[in-house]
Amino acid sequence: MNLDEINQHLANLVNSGDQQFANAASFVQQVIQQLHTGQMSGSEAQEVLQDVQRQMEIIQDMNQMSYKETLNTVINGVITLASAL
Amino acid sequence: MKKLIPLFMIVCLSGCAAVDAYLMTHFDPVEYRMITEIKYDAHNSIAECDDAVASKANAYSLAYKVGVYHTYELDIPHNEDSIKASTALDEMTQGLKTRYAGTEKVSTMFCKLKFGGIESSATLIQHVQGKRPR
């Protein structure tokens, strides 16, 4: 994949309508920019981009936990209602 | 028996998801305190990124705190999502510490992006862990 293709994919993600993916893509664009201007070394950029993947994992794990919390509230609500029958 | 019918229906409909949700770890003030400290320290460290000596000390201190937090999460039962999230957070922080432990100069931008990423991840984890069932 060349740089033009990467930029095209990033532009598509920024305009995808999904806030989390748009933010991540925008962040990657900034890192590429900083790499070009010499504000970061190649190995630093690599480490920061690996963090984007780790942050996406954290978002996924916390979404999962958030669903469980909602389901837990629902189950306890149903148990309370059932005990009143 | 009549009282158990709704609960039985929930378990039958969604299977393991409902069991996981019902058994999930409840709110833990120690866990919440740890992730709050991590978020707070990461936030304050961003402002010191121009100072290499202070940033190195901040990176080591944060790596220690996240390491303790991750170790704490590991042995809590029914806690898979937090274990995975703390593992990723620990990797992020160890990466920062390793960079400062090396001989190459660490750029201010890298410092800001690393501490910023750790802060935003800790904020998300804190937000979700704070909503654990009481």
Backbone of each chain as ProteinMPNN parsed JSONL, in Angstrom:
{"seq_chain_A": "MNLDEINQHLANLVNSGDQQFANAASFVQQVIQQLHTGQMSGSEAQEVLQDVQRQMEIIQDMNQMSYKETLNTVINGVITLASAL", "coords_chain_A": {"N_chain_A": [[0.851, -1.193, 0.0], [0.66, 2.177, -0.945], [1.515, 5.651, -0.036], [-0.452, 7.405, -1.016], [-2.691, 5.759, -1.247], [-3.025, 5.075, 1.423], [-3.646, 7.589, 2.511], [-6.057, 8.021, 1.177], [-7.697, 5.992, 2.255], [-7.7, 6.843, 4.905], [-8.998, 9.32, 4.658], [-11.513, 8.417, 3.877], [-12.285, 7.095, 6.23], [-12.322, 9.236, 8.051], [-14.517, 10.568, 7.09], [-16.486, 8.748, 7.558], [-18.62, 8.821, 9.296], [-18.739, 7.473, 11.643], [-17.905, 8.235, 14.841], [-15.804, 7.347, 16.539], [-14.055, 5.922, 14.819], [-13.511, 7.952, 13.017], [-12.182, 9.803, 14.647], [-9.905, 8.302, 15.312], [-8.76, 7.946, 12.761], [-8.237, 10.579, 12.075], [-6.346, 11.181, 13.986], [-4.272, 9.494, 13.161], [-3.641, 10.718, 10.753], [-2.557, 13.111, 11.742], [-0.285, 12.118, 13.01], [1.201, 11.19, 10.819], [1.682, 13.6, 9.59], [3.276, 14.845, 11.559], [5.432, 13.175, 11.515], [6.443, 13.709, 8.98], [7.242, 16.368, 9.315], [9.276, 16.097, 11.057], [8.894, 16.124, 13.779], [8.621, 13.898, 15.235], [10.299, 10.732, 15.628], [10.702, 7.878, 13.377], [10.428, 5.437, 14.776], [9.142, 6.286, 17.056], [6.721, 7.183, 15.992], [5.758, 4.746, 15.101], [5.333, 3.404, 17.537], [3.356, 5.058, 18.666], [1.296, 4.705, 16.838], [0.772, 2.011, 17.206], [-0.371, 2.228, 19.66], [-2.831, 3.314, 18.972], [-4.184, 1.102, 17.993], [-4.279, -0.373, 20.368], [-5.877, 1.309, 21.884], [-8.264, 1.096, 20.478], [-8.904, -1.521, 21.073], [-9.365, -1.26, 23.819], [-11.615, 0.402, 23.769], [-13.443, -1.337, 22.58], [-13.542, -3.414, 24.524], [-14.549, -1.999, 26.726], [-17.013, -1.16, 25.724], [-18.29, -3.626, 25.568], [-18.374, -4.295, 28.284], [-19.993, -2.269, 29.206], [-22.441, -2.93, 27.994], [-22.957, -5.271, 29.4], [-23.314, -4.233, 31.953], [-25.689, -2.822, 31.606], [-27.41, -4.934, 30.987], [-27.231, -6.355, 33.369], [-28.503, -4.59, 35.112], [-31.074, -4.705, 34.04], [-31.726, -7.431, 34.438], [-31.692, -7.605, 37.249], [-33.769, -5.846, 37.744], [-35.92, -7.256, 36.624], [-35.919, -9.488, 38.276], [-36.63, -8.305, 40.693], [-39.193, -7.402, 40.011], [-40.383, -9.869, 39.459], [-40.342, -11.069, 41.959], [-42.285, -9.704, 43.188], [-44.605, -10.688, 42.194]], "CA_chain_A": [[0.0, 0.0, 0.0], [1.474, 3.405, -0.968], [1.034, 6.74, 0.82], [-1.704, 7.941, -1.571], [-3.772, 4.825, -0.869], [-3.221, 5.236, 2.881], [-4.365, 8.864, 2.709], [-7.425, 7.84, 0.686], [-8.41, 5.198, 3.276], [-7.884, 7.691, 6.095], [-10.042, 10.307, 4.335], [-12.792, 7.697, 3.911], [-12.63, 6.847, 7.639], [-12.665, 10.523, 8.672], [-15.869, 10.919, 6.629], [-17.34, 7.554, 7.654], [-19.807, 9.067, 10.126], [-18.518, 6.839, 12.947], [-17.055, 9.188, 15.564], [-14.586, 6.712, 17.059], [-13.145, 5.651, 13.694], [-13.12, 9.257, 12.457], [-11.158, 10.361, 15.549], [-8.678, 7.5, 15.163], [-8.183, 8.256, 11.443], [-7.734, 11.953, 12.162], [-5.13, 11.085, 14.796], [-3.229, 8.885, 12.301], [-3.243, 11.784, 9.812], [-1.679, 14.036, 12.478], [1.002, 11.441, 13.24], [1.91, 11.205, 9.524], [2.122, 14.992, 9.421], [4.385, 15.1, 12.493], [6.566, 12.38, 11.018], [6.987, 14.462, 7.832], [7.877, 17.619, 9.754], [10.419, 15.771, 11.922], [8.578, 16.322, 15.198], [8.727, 12.574, 15.864], [11.098, 9.777, 14.849], [9.921, 6.775, 12.802], [10.104, 4.429, 15.804], [8.138, 6.892, 17.949], [5.446, 7.144, 15.258], [5.324, 3.335, 15.109], [4.82, 3.125, 18.888], [2.112, 5.814, 18.846], [0.262, 4.071, 16.0], [0.386, 0.757, 17.884], [-1.28, 2.649, 20.742], [-4.175, 3.503, 18.406], [-4.792, -0.24, 17.986], [-4.566, -0.735, 21.767], [-7.022, 2.122, 22.322], [-9.461, 0.518, 19.857], [-9.214, -2.721, 21.875], [-9.944, -0.795, 25.085], [-12.974, 0.877, 23.456], [-14.254, -2.544, 22.35], [-13.725, -4.094, 25.82], [-15.41, -1.185, 27.591], [-18.376, -1.248, 25.16], [-18.797, -4.937, 25.991], [-18.67, -4.216, 29.716], [-21.12, -1.357, 29.35], [-23.642, -3.71, 27.656], [-23.202, -6.198, 30.513], [-23.848, -3.445, 33.071], [-27.096, -2.544, 31.301], [-28.138, -6.204, 31.105], [-27.276, -6.662, 34.797], [-29.562, -3.743, 35.687], [-32.354, -5.245, 33.56], [-31.987, -8.716, 35.107], [-32.068, -7.328, 38.643], [-35.098, -5.247, 37.709], [-36.903, -8.331, 36.369], [-35.977, -10.306, 39.5], [-37.422, -7.538, 41.672], [-40.597, -7.45, 39.578], [-40.883, -11.243, 39.606], [-40.542, -11.379, 43.383], [-43.511, -9.024, 43.635], [-45.783, -11.372, 41.619]], "C_chain_A": [[0.895, 1.255, 0.0], [0.808, 4.527, -0.146], [-0.289, 7.341, 0.323], [-2.899, 7.07, -1.165], [-4.087, 4.941, 0.621], [-4.036, 6.5, 3.158], [-5.825, 8.763, 2.27], [-8.281, 7.078, 1.706], [-8.699, 6.046, 4.517], [-8.986, 8.721, 5.863], [-11.424, 9.654, 4.38], [-13.249, 7.459, 5.354], [-13.041, 8.137, 8.351], [-14.102, 10.909, 8.317], [-16.863, 9.762, 6.776], [-18.625, 7.793, 8.446], [-19.702, 8.405, 11.483], [-17.494, 7.686, 13.702], [-15.741, 8.58, 16.018], [-13.569, 6.456, 15.951], [-12.646, 6.956, 13.085], [-12.024, 9.887, 13.315], [-9.826, 9.632, 15.384], [-7.976, 7.836, 13.846], [-7.569, 9.648, 11.435], [-6.411, 11.981, 12.946], [-3.974, 10.521, 13.952], [-2.728, 9.921, 11.287], [-2.271, 12.761, 10.483], [-0.293, 13.425, 12.696], [1.838, 11.446, 11.958], [2.497, 12.599, 9.28], [3.349, 15.285, 10.295], [5.642, 14.328, 12.098], [7.257, 13.119, 9.868], [7.747, 15.7, 8.272], [9.024, 17.362, 10.738], [10.158, 15.991, 13.399], [8.655, 15.015, 15.98], [9.605, 11.686, 14.993], [10.183, 8.675, 14.312], [9.507, 5.76, 13.856], [9.079, 4.983, 16.808], [6.756, 6.858, 17.287], [4.872, 5.731, 15.264], [4.68, 2.991, 16.456], [3.459, 3.807, 19.113], [0.978, 5.181, 18.027], [-0.171, 2.721, 16.572], [-0.569, 1.06, 19.042], [-2.705, 2.859, 20.23], [-4.906, 2.155, 18.383], [-5.167, -0.664, 19.404], [-5.778, 0.043, 22.283], [-8.327, 1.584, 21.718], [-9.898, -0.745, 20.611], [-9.903, -2.312, 23.183], [-11.386, -0.322, 24.866], [-13.915, -0.319, 23.297], [-14.561, -3.254, 23.684], [-14.693, -3.319, 26.716], [-16.849, -1.117, 27.056], [-19.05, -2.529, 25.63], [-19.222, -4.893, 27.464], [-19.883, -3.323, 29.979], [-22.44, -2.081, 29.036], [-23.998, -4.647, 28.811], [-23.806, -5.457, 31.706], [-25.334, -3.151, 32.858], [-27.938, -3.807, 31.495], [-28.28, -6.606, 32.574], [-28.393, -5.872, 35.477], [-30.935, -4.297, 35.313], [-32.704, -6.532, 34.305], [-32.417, -8.479, 36.557], [-33.438, -6.678, 38.742], [-36.175, -6.298, 37.539], [-37.06, -9.206, 37.602], [-36.838, -9.61, 40.562], [-38.903, -7.587, 41.336], [-41.198, -8.839, 39.799], [-41.167, -11.58, 41.065], [-41.818, -10.721, 43.922], [-44.768, -9.723, 43.116], [-46.465, -12.298, 42.619]], "O_chain_A": [[1.782, 1.381, 0.843], [-0.302, 4.371, 0.364], [-1.138, 7.736, 1.122], [-3.96, 7.571, -0.794], [-5.247, 4.911, 1.031], [-4.988, 6.481, 3.938], [-6.715, 9.337, 2.898], [-9.42, 7.451, 1.986], [-9.783, 5.98, 5.098], [-9.806, 8.973, 6.746], [-12.386, 10.255, 4.857], [-14.431, 7.597, 5.672], [-13.979, 8.145, 9.149], [-14.815, 11.499, 9.129], [-17.947, 9.79, 6.193], [-19.602, 7.059, 8.29], [-20.475, 8.72, 12.387], [-16.356, 7.836, 13.258], [-14.688, 9.206, 15.904], [-12.379, 6.73, 16.11], [-11.487, 7.053, 12.682], [-11.057, 10.438, 12.789], [-8.764, 10.253, 15.325], [-6.756, 7.992, 13.808], [-6.506, 9.864, 10.854], [-5.486, 12.716, 12.601], [-2.847, 11.01, 14.022], [-1.533, 9.989, 11.001], [-1.287, 13.186, 9.876], [0.728, 14.104, 12.585], [3.046, 11.679, 12.005], [3.634, 12.752, 8.833], [4.323, 15.886, 9.842], [6.765, 14.78, 12.323], [8.484, 13.155, 9.786], [8.77, 16.05, 7.684], [9.668, 18.304, 11.2], [11.098, 16.04, 14.193], [8.742, 15.01, 17.208], [9.656, 11.855, 13.775], [9.034, 8.55, 14.737], [8.376, 5.274, 13.843], [8.255, 4.239, 17.339], [5.754, 6.548, 17.931], [3.665, 5.538, 15.411], [3.62, 2.367, 16.507], [2.538, 3.213, 19.673], [-0.166, 5.133, 18.48], [-1.331, 2.329, 16.444], [-1.451, 0.264, 19.364], [-3.671, 2.616, 20.953], [-6.09, 2.075, 18.71], [-6.232, -1.241, 19.625], [-6.602, -0.494, 23.024], [-9.372, 1.613, 22.369], [-11.09, -1.009, 20.767], [-10.884, -2.926, 23.602], [-12.268, -0.609, 25.675], [-15.034, -0.317, 23.811], [-15.701, -3.644, 23.936], [-15.546, -3.908, 27.38], [-17.796, -1.026, 27.837], [-20.213, -2.529, 26.033], [-20.286, -5.388, 27.833], [-20.691, -3.597, 30.866], [-23.439, -1.874, 29.725], [-25.167, -4.806, 29.162], [-24.693, -5.975, 32.385], [-26.133, -3.218, 33.792], [-29.021, -3.767, 32.078], [-29.316, -7.131, 32.981], [-29.131, -6.405, 36.305], [-31.841, -4.357, 36.145], [-33.838, -6.708, 34.751], [-33.383, -9.076, 37.032], [-34.182, -6.918, 39.693], [-37.21, -6.259, 38.205], [-38.167, -9.62, 37.947], [-37.657, -10.239, 41.232], [-39.755, -7.779, 42.203], [-42.334, -8.985, 40.25], [-42.123, -12.294, 41.367], [-42.354, -11.117, 44.957], [-45.876, -9.398, 43.544], [-47.462, -12.939, 42.286]]}, "seq_chain_B": "MKKLIPLFMIVCLSGCAAVDAYLMTHFDPVEYRMITEIKYDAHNSIAECDDAVASKANAYSLAYKVGVYHTYELDIPHNEDSIKASTALDEMTQGLKTRYAGTEKVSTMFCKLKFGGIESSATLIQHVQGKRPR", "coords_chain_B": {"N_chain_B": [[-42.504, -20.88, 41.742], [-43.68, -19.585, 39.622], [-42.545, -17.102, 39.869], [-40.016, -17.437, 38.971], [-40.136, -17.688, 36.261], [-39.836, -15.337, 34.467], [-37.067, -14.793, 34.795], [-35.945, -17.215, 34.007], [-36.694, -17.135, 31.343], [-35.154, -15.001, 30.371], [-32.568, -16.016, 30.656], [-32.709, -18.228, 28.942], [-33.153, -16.982, 26.489], [-30.905, -15.338, 25.96], [-28.703, -16.725, 26.848], [-25.318, -17.317, 27.564], [-24.548, -14.614, 27.706], [-26.374, -13.367, 29.41], [-25.858, -14.726, 31.77], [-23.177, -14.024, 32.201], [-23.522, -11.274, 32.555], [-25.118, -11.212, 34.835], [-23.44, -12.282, 36.757], [-21.382, -10.496, 36.822], [-18.545, -8.541, 37.993], [-18.942, -6.468, 40.81], [-19.124, -2.926, 41.741], [-15.995, -1.624, 42.693], [-14.286, 0.124, 45.013], [-11.504, 0.36, 45.357], [-10.363, -0.383, 42.914], [-11.521, 1.623, 41.346], [-10.38, 3.903, 42.443], [-7.704, 3.484, 41.776], [-7.686, 3.624, 38.911], [-8.553, 6.193, 38.595], [-6.451, 7.678, 39.682], [-4.459, 7.045, 37.829], [-5.468, 8.233, 35.506], [-5.471, 10.927, 36.339], [-2.744, 11.422, 36.895], [-1.626, 10.958, 34.35], [-2.801, 12.994, 32.912], [-1.706, 15.303, 34.197], [0.958, 14.918, 33.614], [1.281, 15.555, 30.936], [1.607, 18.286, 30.733], [4.218, 18.574, 31.531], [5.884, 17.716, 29.563], [7.851, 19.102, 28.175], [9.997, 19.08, 29.81], [12.509, 16.924, 30.081], [13.678, 15.382, 32.141], [11.77, 15.405, 34.224], [9.685, 14.223, 32.83], [10.633, 11.664, 32.352], [10.688, 10.655, 34.952], [7.952, 10.819, 35.473], [6.977, 8.981, 33.596], [8.046, 6.557, 34.538], [6.843, 6.417, 37.056], [4.136, 6.303, 36.365], [4.083, 3.942, 34.893], [4.574, 2.111, 36.903], [2.261, 2.435, 38.517], [0.217, 1.69, 36.714], [1.02, -0.894, 36.264], [0.562, -2.066, 38.785], [-2.195, -1.721, 38.944], [-3.037, -3.307, 36.758], [-2.16, -5.838, 37.631], [-3.771, -6.115, 39.863], [-6.294, -6.288, 38.652], [-6.13, -8.746, 37.372], [-6.722, -11.047, 39.004], [-9.363, -10.866, 39.721], [-12.485, -12.403, 39.752], [-14.787, -13.127, 37.017], [-14.239, -10.939, 35.292], [-13.338, -10.335, 32.756], [-13.392, -8.373, 30.658], [-12.296, -6.053, 31.819], [-9.793, -7.015, 32.451], [-8.668, -7.436, 29.925], [-8.684, -4.799, 28.963], [-7.028, -3.531, 30.846], [-4.676, -4.813, 30.32], [-4.023, -3.875, 27.753], [-3.719, -1.166, 28.39], [-1.547, -1.326, 30.1], [0.428, -2.191, 28.324], [0.634, 0.082, 26.713], [1.691, 1.922, 28.562], [4.049, 0.707, 29.415], [5.454, 0.803, 27.052], [6.042, 3.496, 26.866], [7.683, 3.858, 29.112], [9.823, 2.18, 28.422], [10.86, 3.582, 26.257], [11.865, 5.879, 27.497], [13.773, 4.679, 29.031], [15.682, 3.997, 27.252], [18.479, 4.989, 25.104], [18.052, 6.826, 23.117], [16.906, 10.143, 22.285], [13.846, 11.375, 23.567], [11.067, 12.664, 21.945], [9.204, 15.722, 22.433], [6.652, 15.784, 21.32], [6.022, 13.06, 21.054], [5.957, 12.328, 23.746], [3.755, 13.869, 24.623], [1.681, 12.764, 23.069], [1.697, 10.087, 23.919], [1.176, 10.222, 26.748], [-1.261, 11.525, 26.526], [-2.829, 9.641, 25.139], [-2.878, 7.589, 27.024], [-4.22, 8.893, 29.076], [-6.777, 9.377, 27.868], [-7.648, 6.754, 27.455], [-7.688, 5.783, 30.088], [-9.64, 7.434, 31.098], [-11.93, 6.546, 29.761], [-12.089, 3.896, 30.743], [-12.398, 4.411, 33.479], [-14.869, 5.703, 33.451], [-16.617, 3.635, 32.632], [-16.121, 1.617, 34.556], [-16.969, 2.921, 36.78], [-19.659, 2.697, 36.58], [-20.312, 0.179, 37.3], [-22.421, -2.402, 38.68], [-23.874, -1.701, 41.883]], "CA_chain_B": [[-42.132, -21.268, 40.376], [-44.158, -18.531, 38.728], [-41.62, -15.977, 39.986], [-38.757, -17.728, 38.268], [-40.356, -17.771, 34.812], [-39.166, -14.268, 33.698], [-35.614, -14.967, 34.848], [-35.656, -18.376, 33.168], [-36.839, -16.697, 29.945], [-33.99, -14.175, 30.009], [-31.4, -16.897, 30.524], [-32.898, -19.045, 27.738], [-33.079, -16.155, 25.284], [-29.582, -14.791, 25.653], [-27.671, -17.68, 27.238], [-24.127, -16.934, 28.328], [-24.472, -13.164, 27.901], [-27.144, -13.031, 30.604], [-25.142, -15.279, 32.93], [-22.011, -13.134, 32.387], [-23.989, -9.982, 33.077], [-25.629, -11.393, 36.187], [-22.325, -12.585, 37.659], [-20.273, -9.535, 36.641], [-17.96, -7.942, 39.185], [-19.608, -5.241, 41.266], [-18.274, -1.737, 41.913], [-14.879, -1.832, 43.609], [-13.687, 1.454, 45.22], [-10.037, 0.316, 45.208], [-10.145, -0.368, 41.463], [-11.92, 2.947, 40.847], [-9.365, 4.853, 42.919], [-6.476, 3.26, 40.989], [-7.817, 4.121, 37.53], [-8.669, 7.657, 38.697], [-5.08, 8.193, 39.87], [-3.75, 6.886, 36.55], [-5.985, 9.286, 34.625], [-5.038, 12.226, 36.872], [-1.287, 11.53, 36.699], [-1.348, 11.072, 32.905], [-3.221, 14.351, 32.528], [-0.725, 16.274, 34.711], [2.269, 14.672, 32.995], [1.325, 16.174, 29.6], [2.109, 19.661, 30.893], [5.658, 18.554, 31.848], [6.594, 17.026, 28.483], [9.027, 19.877, 27.736], [11.074, 18.784, 30.765], [12.839, 15.505, 29.856], [13.956, 14.697, 33.415], [10.48, 15.221, 34.907], [8.872, 13.288, 32.029], [11.141, 10.303, 32.598], [10.191, 10.266, 36.284], [6.5, 10.622, 35.328], [6.754, 7.741, 32.838], [8.347, 5.44, 35.436], [5.825, 6.394, 38.11], [2.866, 5.856, 35.776], [4.247, 2.524, 34.532], [4.425, 1.359, 38.157], [0.849, 2.472, 38.929], [-0.586, 0.886, 35.775], [1.401, -2.288, 36.53], [-0.154, -2.502, 40.0], [-3.618, -1.779, 38.559], [-3.204, -4.482, 35.891], [-2.002, -7.026, 38.477], [-4.983, -6.152, 40.709], [-7.423, -6.724, 37.821], [-5.957, -10.117, 36.877], [-7.269, -12.126, 39.83], [-10.77, -10.653, 40.067], [-13.298, -13.299, 38.92], [-15.823, -12.557, 36.128], [-13.709, -9.594, 35.058], [-12.549, -10.5, 31.53], [-13.28, -7.134, 29.868], [-11.35, -5.155, 32.484], [-8.447, -7.614, 32.346], [-8.167, -7.144, 28.566], [-8.44, -3.347, 28.855], [-5.855, -3.161, 31.655], [-3.507, -5.361, 29.608], [-3.701, -2.912, 26.685], [-3.236, 0.066, 29.039], [-0.211, -1.641, 30.615], [1.335, -2.206, 27.16], [0.849, 1.487, 26.319], [2.533, 2.597, 29.552], [5.382, 0.096, 29.384], [6.103, 1.319, 25.839], [6.542, 4.839, 27.2], [8.798, 3.678, 30.046], [10.932, 1.6, 27.661], [11.434, 4.65, 25.439], [12.664, 6.741, 28.378], [14.896, 3.892, 29.556], [16.671, 3.851, 26.18], [19.493, 6.047, 24.946], [17.578, 7.831, 22.14], [16.172, 11.282, 22.827], [12.388, 11.24, 23.419], [10.539, 13.955, 21.49], [8.103, 16.306, 23.212], [5.392, 15.376, 20.692], [5.79, 11.66, 21.425], [5.589, 12.36, 25.168], [2.384, 14.384, 24.739], [0.734, 11.813, 22.468], [1.627, 8.883, 24.758], [0.433, 10.526, 27.981], [-2.627, 11.854, 26.113], [-3.516, 8.376, 24.83], [-3.094, 6.881, 28.301], [-5.269, 9.63, 29.792], [-8.107, 9.161, 27.276], [-8.05, 5.357, 27.709], [-8.02, 5.67, 31.511], [-10.922, 8.139, 31.287], [-12.99, 5.637, 29.298], [-12.182, 2.773, 31.69], [-12.954, 4.959, 34.726], [-16.285, 5.979, 33.201], [-17.378, 2.373, 32.586], [-15.994, 0.914, 35.844], [-17.772, 3.672, 37.746], [-21.074, 2.32, 36.428], [-20.528, -1.217, 37.691], [-23.552, -2.506, 39.624], [-23.539, -1.561, 43.31]], "C_chain_B": [[-42.505, -20.175, 39.38], [-43.185, -17.339, 38.694], [-40.352, -16.192, 39.168], [-38.905, -17.711, 36.752], [-39.672, -16.628, 34.039], [-37.652, -14.423, 33.661], [-35.187, -16.123, 33.943], [-35.726, -17.99, 31.694], [-35.634, -15.881, 29.486], [-32.775, -15.057, 29.746], [-31.5, -17.728, 29.248], [-32.692, -18.227, 26.468], [-31.654, -15.737, 24.951], [-28.422, -15.629, 26.169], [-26.545, -17.092, 28.051], [-24.061, -15.443, 28.622], [-25.191, -12.77, 29.181], [-26.44, -13.537, 31.859], [-23.931, -14.402, 33.245], [-22.419, -11.822, 33.042], [-24.425, -10.11, 34.527], [-24.489, -11.582, 37.197], [-21.225, -11.523, 37.635], [-19.832, -8.909, 37.958], [-18.665, -6.641, 39.547], [-18.6, -4.107, 41.457], [-17.232, -1.978, 43.001], [-14.178, -0.481, 43.818], [-12.17, 1.477, 45.061], [-9.671, 0.405, 43.714], [-10.424, 1.024, 40.887], [-10.895, 4.014, 41.238], [-8.096, 4.734, 42.057], [-6.584, 3.875, 39.598], [-7.965, 5.648, 37.529], [-7.284, 8.295, 38.858], [-4.29, 8.132, 38.573], [-4.162, 8.0, 35.586], [-5.434, 10.653, 35.046], [-3.542, 12.447, 36.62], [-0.943, 11.723, 35.222], [-1.682, 12.484, 32.431], [-2.169, 15.393, 32.957], [0.64, 16.121, 34.042], [2.396, 15.351, 31.635], [1.964, 17.563, 29.687], [3.622, 19.704, 31.135], [6.492, 17.935, 30.732], [7.804, 17.8, 27.945], [10.247, 19.605, 28.622], [11.382, 17.282, 30.711], [13.047, 14.735, 31.16], [12.648, 14.395, 34.162], [9.631, 14.186, 34.155], [9.318, 11.844, 32.22], [10.622, 9.792, 33.938], [8.688, 9.984, 36.224], [6.186, 9.301, 34.63], [6.984, 6.519, 33.722], [7.263, 5.29, 36.503], [4.499, 5.837, 37.57], [2.927, 4.373, 35.395], [4.062, 1.645, 35.772], [2.941, 1.284, 38.563], [-0.03, 1.607, 38.018], [-0.261, -0.603, 35.961], [0.665, -2.853, 37.731], [-1.64, -2.686, 39.678], [-3.895, -3.043, 37.729], [-3.122, -5.775, 36.716], [-3.233, -7.211, 39.359], [-6.161, -6.718, 39.921], [-7.368, -8.232, 37.508], [-6.676, -11.197, 37.677], [-8.71, -11.909, 40.268], [-11.629, -11.55, 39.17], [-14.378, -12.556, 38.123], [-15.468, -11.128, 35.719], [-12.944, -9.517, 33.73], [-12.344, -9.185, 30.762], [-12.269, -6.168, 30.485], [-9.926, -5.694, 32.402], [-7.85, -7.284, 30.973], [-7.825, -5.66, 28.423], [-7.191, -2.947, 29.643], [-4.571, -3.7, 31.027], [-3.059, -4.376, 28.527], [-3.136, -1.618, 27.276], [-1.812, -0.136, 29.569], [0.81, -1.645, 29.468], [1.661, -0.779, 26.719], [1.853, 2.158, 27.255], [3.95, 2.026, 29.565], [6.168, 0.578, 28.168], [6.719, 2.682, 26.083], [7.771, 4.731, 28.109], [10.04, 3.157, 29.307], [11.647, 2.669, 26.835], [12.336, 5.549, 26.297], [13.873, 5.998, 28.96], [16.013, 3.756, 28.525], [17.613, 5.039, 26.08], [19.044, 7.142, 23.974], [16.797, 8.945, 22.828], [14.671, 11.074, 22.565], [11.821, 12.614, 23.045], [9.368, 14.416, 22.365], [6.749, 15.848, 22.665], [5.023, 13.946, 21.072], [5.298, 11.586, 22.873], [4.124, 12.788, 25.326], [1.361, 13.384, 24.2], [0.582, 10.56, 23.332], [0.814, 9.147, 26.031], [-1.036, 10.85, 27.655], [-3.45, 10.604, 25.82], [-3.834, 7.59, 26.091], [-4.221, 7.57, 29.083], [-6.654, 9.334, 29.204], [-8.583, 7.72, 27.497], [-8.461, 5.171, 29.161], [-9.36, 6.346, 31.803], [-12.088, 7.228, 30.891], [-13.201, 4.496, 30.294], [-12.831, 3.252, 32.999], [-14.464, 5.156, 34.598], [-17.117, 4.689, 33.267], [-17.301, 1.646, 33.929], [-16.8, 1.625, 36.937], [-19.248, 3.311, 37.693], [-21.329, 0.854, 36.756], [-21.688, -1.283, 38.68], [-23.083, -2.405, 41.07], [-24.085, -2.745, 44.074]], "O_chain_B": [[-41.768, -19.879, 38.439], [-43.019, -16.67, 37.674], [-39.706, -15.239, 38.734], [-37.906, -17.718, 36.034], [-38.991, -16.898, 33.049], [-37.025, -14.211, 32.623], [-34.202, -16.024, 33.211], [-34.921, -18.456, 30.887], [-35.152, -16.041, 28.365], [-32.053, -14.88, 28.764], [-30.505, -17.916, 28.548], [-32.127, -18.717, 25.491], [-31.245, -15.777, 23.79], [-27.265, -15.273, 25.948], [-26.763, -16.457, 29.083], [-23.57, -15.044, 29.678], [-24.697, -11.945, 29.95], [-26.426, -12.859, 32.886], [-23.682, -14.072, 34.404], [-21.756, -11.328, 33.953], [-24.145, -9.238, 35.35], [-24.56, -11.11, 38.332], [-20.238, -11.645, 38.359], [-20.613, -8.764, 38.899], [-18.947, -5.816, 38.679], [-17.389, -4.305, 41.35], [-17.546, -2.471, 44.084], [-13.537, 0.017, 42.893], [-11.605, 2.499, 44.672], [-8.789, 1.168, 43.319], [-9.67, 1.533, 40.057], [-10.588, 4.912, 40.454], [-7.498, 5.735, 41.664], [-5.67, 4.571, 39.156], [-7.553, 6.315, 36.58], [-6.987, 9.321, 38.246], [-3.54, 9.054, 38.252], [-3.322, 8.623, 34.938], [-4.987, 11.436, 34.208], [-3.129, 13.522, 36.186], [-0.087, 12.537, 34.875], [-0.943, 13.085, 31.651], [-1.792, 16.258, 32.167], [1.387, 17.092, 33.92], [3.504, 15.689, 31.219], [2.754, 17.955, 28.829], [4.243, 20.753, 30.964], [7.675, 17.657, 30.925], [8.687, 17.207, 27.325], [11.383, 19.868, 28.228], [10.617, 16.467, 31.227], [12.645, 13.577, 31.274], [12.443, 13.288, 34.662], [8.943, 13.373, 34.773], [8.501, 10.923, 32.247], [10.175, 8.65, 34.051], [8.203, 9.035, 36.841], [5.256, 8.59, 35.011], [6.218, 5.557, 33.669], [6.826, 4.181, 36.812], [3.836, 5.025, 38.214], [1.949, 3.643, 35.553], [3.467, 0.57, 35.698], [2.434, 0.216, 38.905], [-0.907, 0.885, 38.491], [-1.135, -1.461, 35.836], [0.196, -3.991, 37.699], [-2.26, -3.67, 40.082], [-4.869, -3.754, 37.975], [-3.92, -6.692, 36.522], [-3.683, -8.337, 39.575], [-6.933, -7.523, 40.44], [-8.397, -8.899, 37.396], [-7.185, -12.159, 37.102], [-9.232, -12.665, 41.087], [-11.519, -11.47, 37.946], [-14.822, -11.48, 38.524], [-16.301, -10.225, 35.795], [-12.011, -8.725, 33.595], [-11.247, -8.918, 30.273], [-11.484, -5.541, 29.774], [-8.969, -4.927, 32.297], [-6.684, -6.903, 30.867], [-6.804, -5.306, 27.833], [-6.393, -2.131, 29.181], [-3.503, -3.109, 31.185], [-1.871, -4.08, 28.399], [-2.192, -1.042, 26.735], [-0.979, 0.768, 29.495], [1.928, -1.155, 29.629], [2.806, -0.465, 26.394], [2.751, 2.872, 26.808], [4.926, 2.762, 29.707], [7.386, 0.744, 28.23], [7.794, 2.988, 25.567], [8.769, 5.422, 27.903], [11.155, 3.627, 29.533], [12.873, 2.668, 26.725], [13.429, 5.928, 25.876], [14.87, 6.616, 29.335], [17.151, 3.44, 28.872], [17.545, 5.973, 26.878], [19.58, 8.25, 23.993], [16.114, 8.717, 23.827], [14.278, 10.649, 21.479], [12.063, 13.603, 23.738], [8.648, 13.607, 22.95], [5.823, 15.563, 23.424], [3.866, 13.651, 21.373], [4.345, 10.871, 23.181], [3.356, 12.163, 26.057], [0.304, 13.183, 24.799], [-0.52, 10.028, 23.47], [-0.111, 8.403, 26.355], [-1.938, 10.493, 28.412], [-4.618, 10.513, 26.2], [-4.908, 7.002, 26.22], [-5.069, 6.904, 29.676], [-7.598, 9.069, 29.949], [-9.774, 7.483, 27.702], [-9.448, 4.495, 29.452], [-10.122, 5.884, 32.652], [-13.098, 7.151, 31.591], [-14.334, 4.166, 30.647], [-13.702, 2.58, 33.551], [-15.23, 4.824, 35.502], [-18.184, 4.66, 33.88], [-18.308, 1.114, 34.397], [-17.253, 0.998, 37.896], [-19.999, 3.579, 38.631], [-22.423, 0.341, 36.523], [-21.919, -0.337, 39.433], [-22.041, -2.947, 41.44], [-23.915, -2.827, 45.291]]}, "name": "protein", "num_of_chains": 2, "seq": "MNLDEINQHLANLVNSGDQQFANAASFVQQVIQQLHTGQMSGSEAQEVLQDVQRQMEIIQDMNQMSYKETLNTVINGVITLASALMKKLIPLFMIVCLSGCAAVDAYLMTHFDPVEYRMITEIKYDAHNSIAECDDAVASKANAYSLAYKVGVYHTYELDIPHNEDSIKASTALDEMTQGLKTRYAGTEKVSTMFCKLKFGGIESSATLIQHVQGKRPR"}
